[in-house]
C-alpha cells in the first residue's frame, strides 16, 4: 500500500528543502537519491544491514539533539 506514497513524499521533502536552502534543482536531488538507494538495494540484505548499522546511531543523536534544541528555544 505504501509503495506509491511512502518514500516519494520524503524524497519530495528533501528536494524541496535543498532547493529552498541551497538552490539545488529537484532533478539533481532525485538522481542522487535514486543512485544511493540503488546501491544499497542492489547490495542485498547485507548491504541494507550495513547501511542501517551506520545510520541509526546518527539518527538517534539528531533526534535527541533536536529535542534538546527545541525545548531550549521555546
Secondary structure as GFF3:
##gff-version 3
##sequence-region A 1 74
A	DSSP	alpha_helix	6	22	.	.	.	ID=ss1
A	DSSP	alpha_helix	26	42	.	.	.	ID=ss2
A	DSSP	alpha_helix	44	73	.	.	.	ID=ss3
###
